[in-house]
Amino acid sequence: MHGFRMRVWLAEPTRVGDRGRAGAAHERLEWVSLDPPSQVRQLPWLPADLPIIEALVTVLGR
């Protein structure tokens, strides 16, 4: 990835109904399932994010 690394954390809300909020550097925050993988693949990702999404789907075995 051109010498760059990206750290990815998997998380879930600690309280039912807590959806979080996007920070200043992000357009929105959305909780989505990786099952089925097509659900996460349909989101409007930046091209540079696509290998990360595919790696998550592969590693999590979905």
Beta strands, then each sheet from edge to edge (+ up, - down):
end
